Amino acid sequence: LFIFGAIGLQMLTYALRNSGLGLVAIFGFTGFMGYAIGPILNAYIHNFSNGTQIVTTALGATGAIFLGLSVYTVTNRKNYSYMGGFIVAASIGLFAMMILSFFFRSEMFVVLISGAFCLISSAYILYTTSAIIHGGERNYICATVSLYVAIFNLFLSLIRILSYFYGGDKR
């Protein structure tokens, strides 16, 4: 249900990107994603003795990574449009790894996938920020959705990694 809702609202947002209803669609999309992440955060907070620390650390790290990558992209003015093909290829490979994780149940494999998600999300932040600066992305709704999805995935991946390495005793 989550996947269909997220993809459906994201497609609706892109379909309405050039109209005033695009703002309503983006609020619907981000609101749905925020609503959907609530139970995930609740599970981490209540299932680990240091769940609150894991979530706040992941939040702080996500903010620091986003801010650092954005400042880096703005200050060096380099065009990262060449990364588009790499991001697509890496995403396809990561999708294949996710399918394999259903058959080969291993916590470390899931952590490796989360690490790859962190790298791809970081690359996508560089790519999108560069596109905004250099005029490759002129639609603010598309830019917002792109950055939001990258930050969302980065945050969830960091939570998974932190819970594996630093998760306290389960309650």
N, C-alpha and C positions, 0 to 999 in steps of 0.2 A: 504494500500500500504506500509506503514511504517513497519507494523508487518511482512509482507511477505518479504520485503527487508532485514530487520534486521535478521530474522530467516534464510533466505536463505543464506545471506552472512556469518552468523555465522557457519552454517552447512558446507559451502564451505571452510571456514577457518579451521575447524576441519578435514575435509576430506584431506586437503593439508598440515596438520600440520607437516608432516615428510619430506616435500620436500622444495626446494627453493621457489616454488610458494606460500608456506604458508605465506611468508612475504608480497607478493603482495596481497594475500587474506586478511591478517590482516589490511593492509593499506586501502584496499577497504572497509572493515567492519567499521573500526574506522572513515574513511572519510565519509561514508554514515551516520553513527550515528551523527557525528559532523554537517553534512549538515542538518539532520533532526531536530536537537535540535535548530537550528537557528530561525525558525518561533516561536517555543515555547518561547524562550528567548525574542524575539521581542514582542510577545504578552504581556508578563509580564512587560517589560520595558515601553511599550506604553499604557497599560491599567491601570496602577497604578501610582499615583503621585510619589511614592518612589520605582518604579520598578527597577531602577538601583541599589538601596541599597539592595533590596531583592535578586537580582541575585548575587551581589558581596558578600553579607553576606552568602548566600548558598554556593558559591564557596569557601570562606574562611573556613566555617564550614566543608565542605566536605574534603578539604585539611587537616585541623586539625584532623578530625576524622580518616582519612586514615593514616596520619603520626603517630598519637597516637596509633592506633591499631597495626600498623606495628612495631613500636618501642617496644610496650608491648610484642608482639609475639616473636620478635627477642631476647629481653633481658631476658624473663623468660624461654625461650626454651621449653615451655610446648607444647605437641602434642595435637592439637585440632581436630584430625580426628574423635573423637567420636561425633562431632557436625553434621556430615553429615546427619544422619537420621533425626535429629531435623530440620535441614534446609529444607530438602525435605518435611517433614510433614507440617511444617509451611508454606512453599510455596504453597502447595496444599490447605491448609486452607485459605490462603490469596487469592488464585485464586477464591475460592468459595465466599469469601467476595466481590471480585471485580464484580462477576456476580450478586450478590445481590444488589450491588450499582446501577446497571442499573434499578432495579425495585423499590428500595427505595431511592429516590432522597433526599439526605441530605448532606449538606456541611460538617457537623461534622463527618459523616460516612466516607466521602472521606478523611478527615484529619486523622481519626483513621487508615484507610488503609495505608495512607502515613507514619504514625508513625510506623506501622508494617513493611512496606518496609524498613524504616531506620534501624530497629532492625535486620531484616533478612539480609540486605546488610552488616551491620556491622559484623554480625556473619559469613557471607560468606568471608569477608575480613580476619577475624581471621583464618578461616578454610583454605583458599587458601594460605595465607602467611605461615601458619604452614606446609602445604603440600609441599611448595617450600623448606622450611628449612629442613624438615625431610625426604626429598627424595620421598614423595608421588606423587609429580608432577615434572617430569624431563623434560617435553617438555615446552620450554619457550614460544612458541606460545599459547599453551593452558592456561598457567599461565597468560599470558598477557590478553587474551580475558576474562578469568574469573575475574580478578581484574578490568578490564575496565568496564565490565557489572555491577559489584557491585558498582563501583564508580559512574557510569552513573545513576543507579537507586537511589543511595543515594542522589546525587545532585538534581535530579528531585523531589524526595520526600521532601527534605528540602525546595526547592522553594515553593512547594504546602503548606507546613506547615507554612512557614514564610508569605506567601501571605495571608493566612487565618487570622493569629493572628496579623500581623503587616502591612498588605497591606493598603496603604493610600487610599484616595478617588479615585474612578475610574474617569478617565478623561472624 
